[in-house]
Protein backbone atom coordinates (compact mmCIF):
# COMPACT_ATOMS: atom_id res chain seq x y z
CA UNK A 1 0.00 0.00 0.00
CA UNK A 2 2.79 2.45 0.88
CA UNK A 3 4.34 1.86 -2.57
CA UNK A 4 1.10 2.87 -4.25
CA UNK A 5 0.98 6.02 -2.12
CA UNK A 6 4.62 6.74 -2.99
CA UNK A 7 3.88 6.37 -6.70
CA UNK A 8 0.93 8.80 -6.47
CA UNK A 9 3.04 11.34 -4.55
CA UNK A 10 5.94 11.03 -7.00
CA UNK A 11 3.60 11.44 -9.99
CA UNK A 12 2.18 14.57 -8.40
CA UNK A 13 5.68 15.96 -7.89
CA UNK A 14 6.71 15.01 -11.43
CA UNK A 15 3.63 16.66 -12.98
CA UNK A 16 4.17 19.81 -10.89
CA UNK A 17 7.78 20.05 -12.02
CA UNK A 18 6.76 19.47 -15.63
CA UNK A 19 4.10 22.19 -15.42
CA UNK A 20 6.68 24.55 -13.91
CA UNK A 21 9.02 23.89 -16.85
CA UNK A 22 6.23 24.44 -19.39
CA UNK A 23 5.20 27.65 -17.60
CA UNK A 24 8.80 28.94 -17.68
CA UNK A 25 9.10 28.16 -21.39
CA UNK A 26 5.83 29.96 -22.13
CA UNK A 27 7.01 32.95 -20.10
CA UNK A 28 10.27 33.12 -22.08
CA UNK A 29 8.35 32.85 -25.36
CA UNK A 30 6.13 35.74 -24.24
CA UNK A 31 9.20 37.80 -23.31
CA UNK A 32 10.83 37.15 -26.71
CA UNK A 33 7.63 37.99 -28.62
CA UNK A 34 7.29 41.17 -26.58
CA UNK A 35 10.92 42.15 -27.18
CA UNK A 36 10.62 41.58 -30.92
CA UNK A 37 7.41 43.66 -31.00
CA UNK A 38 9.03 46.54 -29.09
CA UNK A 39 12.12 46.47 -31.32
CA UNK A 40 10.00 46.49 -34.48
CA UNK A 41 7.83 49.34 -33.18
CA UNK A 42 10.86 51.44 -32.18
CA UNK A 43 12.56 50.80 -35.53
CA UNK A 44 9.44 51.74 -37.51
CA UNK A 45 8.98 54.90 -35.44
CA UNK A 46 12.62 55.89 -35.94
CA UNK A 47 12.14 55.88 -39.73
CA UNK A 48 9.42 58.57 -39.73
CA UNK A 49 11.40 61.41 -41.24
CA UNK A 50 10.00 64.95 -41.11
CA UNK A 51 9.74 65.91 -44.81
CA UNK A 52 9.82 69.67 -44.15
CA UNK A 53 13.04 69.44 -42.13
CA UNK A 54 14.51 67.02 -44.66
CA UNK A 55 13.82 69.60 -47.38
CA UNK A 56 16.04 71.98 -45.40
CA UNK A 57 18.77 69.35 -45.13
CA UNK A 58 18.02 68.31 -41.51
CA UNK A 59 17.53 64.74 -40.34
CA UNK A 60 14.61 65.12 -37.99
CA UNK A 61 11.86 62.71 -36.96
CA UNK A 62 8.20 63.66 -37.25
CA UNK A 63 6.89 63.12 -33.69
CA UNK A 64 3.21 62.53 -34.51
CA UNK A 65 3.99 60.04 -37.27
CA UNK A 66 6.55 58.28 -35.06
CA UNK A 67 4.05 57.84 -32.21
CA UNK A 68 1.33 56.65 -34.59
CA UNK A 69 3.63 54.19 -36.36
CA UNK A 70 5.02 52.76 -33.11
CA UNK A 71 1.50 52.22 -31.77
CA UNK A 72 0.41 50.53 -35.01
CA UNK A 73 3.41 48.17 -35.04
CA UNK A 74 2.94 47.31 -31.38
CA UNK A 75 -0.76 46.62 -31.95
CA UNK A 76 -0.13 44.47 -35.00
CA UNK A 77 2.72 42.44 -33.50
CA UNK A 78 1.08 41.83 -30.12
CA UNK A 79 -2.50 41.61 -31.47
CA UNK A 80 -3.86 44.57 -29.53
CA UNK A 81 -6.79 46.88 -30.14
CA UNK A 82 -6.52 50.67 -30.43
CA UNK A 83 -6.44 51.07 -26.63
CA UNK A 84 -3.59 48.50 -26.32
CA UNK A 85 -5.89 45.88 -24.80
CA UNK A 86 -5.35 42.34 -26.12
CA UNK A 87 -7.65 41.04 -28.84
CA UNK A 88 -9.21 37.58 -28.32
CA UNK A 89 -6.55 35.90 -30.49
CA UNK A 90 -3.67 37.54 -28.58
CA UNK A 91 -1.46 35.47 -26.28
CA UNK A 92 -1.63 38.33 -23.74
CA UNK A 93 -4.53 38.81 -21.34
CA UNK A 94 -3.85 42.23 -19.81
CA UNK A 95 -3.47 45.66 -21.35
CA UNK A 96 -0.02 46.59 -22.64
CA UNK A 97 1.28 49.92 -21.39
CA UNK A 98 3.83 52.10 -23.16
CA UNK A 99 5.52 53.67 -20.13
CA UNK A 100 8.25 55.56 -22.01
CA UNK A 101 8.26 56.87 -25.57
CA UNK A 102 11.05 59.36 -26.17
CA UNK A 103 12.04 60.88 -29.48
CA UNK A 104 15.66 61.99 -29.60
CA UNK A 105 15.72 64.48 -32.42
CA UNK A 106 18.27 66.53 -34.33
CA UNK A 107 18.30 69.23 -31.65
CA UNK A 108 20.61 66.97 -29.56
CA UNK A 109 24.35 66.64 -29.98
CA UNK A 110 25.30 63.19 -31.31
CA UNK A 111 26.39 60.73 -30.16
CA UNK A 112 23.67 61.20 -27.57
CA UNK A 113 23.41 59.01 -24.48
CA UNK A 114 19.86 58.55 -23.27
CA UNK A 115 19.50 57.65 -19.60
CA UNK A 116 16.41 56.64 -17.67
CA UNK A 117 17.20 55.88 -14.02
CA UNK A 118 13.62 54.88 -13.21
CA UNK A 119 13.89 51.90 -15.57
CA UNK A 120 17.67 51.43 -15.30
CA UNK A 121 18.18 51.95 -19.04
CA UNK A 122 20.93 53.63 -20.99
CA UNK A 123 21.52 53.69 -24.74
CA UNK A 124 23.76 55.76 -27.01
CA UNK A 125 22.32 56.96 -30.29
CA UNK A 126 24.47 58.12 -33.21
CA UNK A 127 21.54 59.78 -35.04
CA UNK A 128 17.97 60.86 -34.28
CA UNK A 129 15.99 57.96 -32.88
CA UNK A 130 13.34 56.57 -30.59
CA UNK A 131 13.45 54.99 -27.13
CA UNK A 132 10.53 52.82 -25.98
CA UNK A 133 9.81 51.01 -22.75
CA UNK A 134 6.69 48.85 -22.67
CA UNK A 135 5.16 47.14 -19.63
CA UNK A 136 3.85 43.62 -20.33
CA UNK A 137 2.24 41.17 -17.90
CA UNK A 138 2.74 37.45 -18.53
CA UNK A 139 -0.59 35.58 -18.65
CA UNK A 140 0.14 32.56 -16.49
CA UNK A 141 -1.18 29.32 -17.96
CA UNK A 142 -1.01 26.96 -14.95
CA UNK A 143 -0.66 29.31 -11.97
CA UNK A 144 2.56 27.50 -11.00
CA UNK A 145 4.76 30.60 -11.12
CA UNK A 146 4.17 33.89 -9.36
CA UNK A 147 3.01 36.78 -11.51
CA UNK A 148 5.67 37.91 -13.99
CA UNK A 149 5.82 41.43 -15.39
CA UNK A 150 8.45 43.00 -17.62
CA UNK A 151 9.45 46.48 -18.65
CA UNK A 152 10.72 45.68 -22.13
CA UNK A 153 13.16 48.24 -23.47
CA UNK A 154 13.97 49.08 -27.07
CA UNK A 155 15.70 51.79 -29.05
CA UNK A 156 16.29 52.49 -32.71
CA UNK A 157 17.81 55.28 -34.70
CA UNK A 158 17.27 56.70 -38.17
CA UNK A 159 18.92 54.48 -40.75
CA UNK A 160 21.02 56.15 -43.41
CA UNK A 161 20.58 54.98 -46.89
C-alpha positions in Angstrom: 0.0 0.0 0.0 2.8 2.5 0.9 4.3 1.9 -2.6 1.1 2.9 -4.2 1.0 6.0 -2.1 4.6 6.7 -3.0 3.9 6.4 -6.7 0.9 8.8 -6.5 3.0 11.3 -4.6 5.9 11.0 -7.0 3.6 11.4 -10.0 2.2 14.6 -8.4 5.7 16.0 -7.9 6.7 15.0 -11.4 3.6 16.7 -13.0 4.2 19.8 -10.9 7.8 20.0 -12.0 6.8 19.5 -15.6 4.1 22.2 -15.4 6.7 24.6 -13.9 9.0 23.9 -16.8 6.2 24.4 -19.4 5.2 27.6 -17.6 8.8 28.9 -17.7 9.1 28.2 -21.4 5.8 30.0 -22.1 7.0 32.9 -20.1 10.3 33.1 -22.1 8.4 32.8 -25.4 6.1 35.7 -24.2 9.2 37.8 -23.3 10.8 37.2 -26.7 7.6 38.0 -28.6 7.3 41.2 -26.6 10.9 42.1 -27.2 10.6 41.6 -30.9 7.4 43.7 -31.0 9.0 46.5 -29.1 12.1 46.5 -31.3 10.0 46.5 -34.5 7.8 49.3 -33.2 10.9 51.4 -32.2 12.6 50.8 -35.5 9.4 51.7 -37.5 9.0 54.9 -35.4 12.6 55.9 -35.9 12.1 55.9 -39.7 9.4 58.6 -39.7 11.4 61.4 -41.2 10.0 64.9 -41.1 9.7 65.9 -44.8 9.8 69.7 -44.1 13.0 69.4 -42.1 14.5 67.0 -44.7 13.8 69.6 -47.4 16.0 72.0 -45.4 18.8 69.4 -45.1 18.0 68.3 -41.5 17.5 64.7 -40.3 14.6 65.1 -38.0 11.9 62.7 -37.0 8.2 63.7 -37.3 6.9 63.1 -33.7 3.2 62.5 -34.5 4.0 60.0 -37.3 6.5 58.3 -35.1 4.1 57.8 -32.2 1.3 56.7 -34.6 3.6 54.2 -36.4 5.0 52.8 -33.1 1.5 52.2 -31.8 0.4 50.5 -35.0 3.4 48.2 -35.0 2.9 47.3 -31.4 -0.8 46.6 -32.0 -0.1 44.5 -35.0 2.7 42.4 -33.5 1.1 41.8 -30.1 -2.5 41.6 -31.5 -3.9 44.6 -29.5 -6.8 46.9 -30.1 -6.5 50.7 -30.4 -6.4 51.1 -26.6 -3.6 48.5 -26.3 -5.9 45.9 -24.8 -5.4 42.3 -26.1 -7.6 41.0 -28.8 -9.2 37.6 -28.3 -6.6 35.9 -30.5 -3.7 37.5 -28.6 -1.5 35.5 -26.3 -1.6 38.3 -23.7 -4.5 38.8 -21.3 -3.8 42.2 -19.8 -3.5 45.7 -21.4 0.0 46.6 -22.6 1.3 49.9 -21.4 3.8 52.1 -23.2 5.5 53.7 -20.1 8.3 55.6 -22.0 8.3 56.9 -25.6 11.0 59.4 -26.2 12.0 60.9 -29.5 15.7 62.0 -29.6 15.7 64.5 -32.4 18.3 66.5 -34.3 18.3 69.2 -31.7 20.6 67.0 -29.6 24.4 66.6 -30.0 25.3 63.2 -31.3 26.4 60.7 -30.2 23.7 61.2 -27.6 23.4 59.0 -24.5 19.9 58.6 -23.3 19.5 57.7 -19.6 16.4 56.6 -17.7 17.2 55.9 -14.0 13.6 54.9 -13.2 13.9 51.9 -15.6 17.7 51.4 -15.3 18.2 52.0 -19.0 20.9 53.6 -21.0 21.5 53.7 -24.7 23.8 55.8 -27.0 22.3 57.0 -30.3 24.5 58.1 -33.2 21.5 59.8 -35.0 18.0 60.9 -34.3 16.0 58.0 -32.9 13.3 56.6 -30.6 13.5 55.0 -27.1 10.5 52.8 -26.0 9.8 51.0 -22.7 6.7 48.9 -22.7 5.2 47.1 -19.6 3.8 43.6 -20.3 2.2 41.2 -17.9 2.7 37.4 -18.5 -0.6 35.6 -18.7 0.1 32.6 -16.5 -1.2 29.3 -18.0 -1.0 27.0 -14.9 -0.7 29.3 -12.0 2.6 27.5 -11.0 4.8 30.6 -11.1 4.2 33.9 -9.4 3.0 36.8 -11.5 5.7 37.9 -14.0 5.8 41.4 -15.4 8.4 43.0 -17.6 9.5 46.5 -18.6 10.7 45.7 -22.1 13.2 48.2 -23.5 14.0 49.1 -27.1 15.7 51.8 -29.0 16.3 52.5 -32.7 17.8 55.3 -34.7 17.3 56.7 -38.2 18.9 54.5 -40.7 21.0 56.2 -43.4 20.6 55.0 -46.9 
